[in-house]
Amino acid sequence: MQDEALKLLTDIREALEEIKSFTAGIDLTEYESDPLRRAAVERKFEIIGEACNRLSFRDESTFEKITNAPQIIGFRNRIIHGYDAIDHAIVWDVVENKLPLLKAEVDRLLG
C-alpha cells in the first residue's frame, strides 16, 4: 500500500473515532437539537468522503476494498452541496448503522 493511502486511511480512522466521540451517549433527538455537535459530525463526514475521493485516484486497489466507497463520496457531496437540506435522521442512521463497517474495514486495511 502506498504511503499516501496510509495517510488517507489514517485520516478516515481519526474522523470515525471523532464522530463516535461526538455522538457517544446521545440519541437522535439530542443530536438534532445540538447545532455545534451536528456541525462537527458533518465536518468529519466531509473529511471521510474527501479522503475516499482522493484514495480513488491515488490507490484504486485500496479504494475498492472499502464497501460502498462511491456512496461515501456521494454522501460527502450531499452534505457539502446540500447543506441547507440535510436530513439529520439520515446522518444519524449512517452514524449508527454504516460507520461500524467502515471502521472495521479501515482498521483491517491499516492492519
Sequence and secondary structure as in RCSB ss.txt:
>XXXX:A:sequence
MQDEALKLLTDIREALEEIKSFTAGIDLTEYESDPLRRAAVERKFEIIGEACNRLSFRDESTFEKITNAPQIIGF
RNRIIHGYDAIDHAIVWDVVENKLPLLKAEVDRLLG
>XXXX:A:secstr
  HHHHHHHHHHHHHHHHHHHHHTT  HHHHHT HHHHHHHHHHHHHHHHHHHHHHHH HHHHTTSTTHHHHHHH
HHHHHHTGGG  HHHHHHIIIIIHHHHHHHHHHHH 
